Amino acid sequence: MSSLTLRFIAEPGAANPGGKVPGGTVMKWIDEAGCACATRWARRNCVTVSVGSLRFQKPILAGELVEVEARLAYTGRTSLNLSIEVRSSDLQTGQMQVITDCLAVFAAVDADGKALPVVAWFPETPGDIALAQRVKAHLDSARSPPLRAG
């Protein structure tokens, strides 16, 4: 399966004294959903390589419904690139709002931590194809050498 969504209520114990869930807790949820999605696809243990560009749009309040969706966006030889989106809503209104999104990279590893090859993922839907193209373009630009002022 190429996507996975965790759904749960933000417990009061996860919130700070102001009733808001700290960003570090949200980052933990992102890592858990990403690792579960990557491990399920790779059918091997996976570890986090990187998580990029987190920007919180609004806080998550204790008692809100939270969704953390991890979607496979691109595979390399040993890496799995996932698009992860965090949403929350008041239970009474049910209107989900995006809290943050990011690109996370995981690698399949053996018991010694050595990277292992993963099965390639090929997008099929128009949405998945567009996402894969955006992620591939991002990866290509990140790998290209910086321009030098002349």
KARALIN-V109064 format. One line per field, one symbol per residue. phi: phi as a letter, one per 40 degrees, with the letter a starting at -180 (. if undefined). burial: b if it has 16 or more other C-alpha atoms within 10 Angstrom, else e. A space follows every 10 residues. Layout:
phi: ???
burial: ???
This chain:
phi: .caabcbacc cdccccdcgb ccdccccccc cccccccccc ccfacbbcba bbfcaccacc cdgccbbbbb bcbabbcbbb bbcbbbbaac cccgccbcca aabbbbbcbc ccgccbcbcc bbcbcdcccc cccccccccc cccccccbcb
burial: ebbbbeeebb eeebbeeebb beeeebeebb bbbbbbbbbb bbebbbbbee beeeeeeeeb bbbbbbbbbb bbbbbeebbb bbbbbbbbbb eeeeebbbbb bbbbbbbbbe eeeebbebee bebeeeebee bbeebbeeee eeeeeeeeee
